[in-house]
Amino acid sequence: MNTNSNVVEPNYLRPEAAALRLGISKRCLSLWMVRRVIPYRKVGRAVFFRPDELDAALEKFRVASVGEPPTPRKRHTERNATAEHTITPA
């Protein structure tokens, strides 16, 4: 194991190092964790991040340049109406 407390193994980062890599505050990182914007692993009270997964999560926020065609957006599908959501006339 590395002596630096922010790096656990070559493939995992602690929250401080992950926030630094993403260029965000630790508070923002915590908020993204709660909102499940970024993937993480939790072992007991220790939290770990994989750099490649952080990069992939950050790619979701990418905005295309002016000359670049926009990326297709995922369409939200309507939920199928169920009996509990169906309104019946009286």
SULRA-V799371 format. One record per backbone hydrogen bond with DSSP energy under -0.5 kcal/mol. NH is the residue of the N-H (numbers start at 1). CO is the residue of the C=O. E is the energy in kcal/mol with one decimal. If there is no record, write none. Layout:
# SULRA-V799371
[[NH & CO & E] [NH & CO & E]]
This chain:
# SULRA-V799371
[[2 & 8 & -1.0] [7 & 4 & -0.9] [8 & 6 & -0.5] [8 & 12 & -1.1] [9 & 12 & -0.5] [12 & 9 & -1.5] [13 & 49 & -3.1] [14 & 6 & -2.8] [18 & 14 & -2.5] [19 & 15 & -2.7] [20 & 16 & -1.9] [21 & 17 & -2.4] [22 & 18 & -2.1] [23 & 19 & -1.3] [24 & 19 & -2.2] [29 & 25 & -2.2] [30 & 26 & -2.3] [31 & 27 & -2.1] [32 & 28 & -2.6] [33 & 29 & -2.0] [34 & 30 & -2.3] [35 & 31 & -2.4] [36 & 33 & -0.9] [37 & 32 & -2.9] [38 & 32 & -0.8] [41 & 48 & -2.7] [43 & 46 & -2.6] [44 & 42 & -0.6] [46 & 43 & -2.0] [48 & 41 & -2.9] [49 & 13 & -2.3] [54 & 50 & -2.0] [55 & 51 & -2.3] [56 & 52 & -1.9] [57 & 53 & -2.2] [58 & 54 & -2.3] [59 & 55 & -1.4] [60 & 56 & -0.5] [60 & 57 & -1.0] [61 & 58 & -1.6] [62 & 59 & -1.6] [68 & 65 & -0.9] [85 & 82 & -1.1] [86 & 82 & -1.1] [88 & 86 & -0.6]]
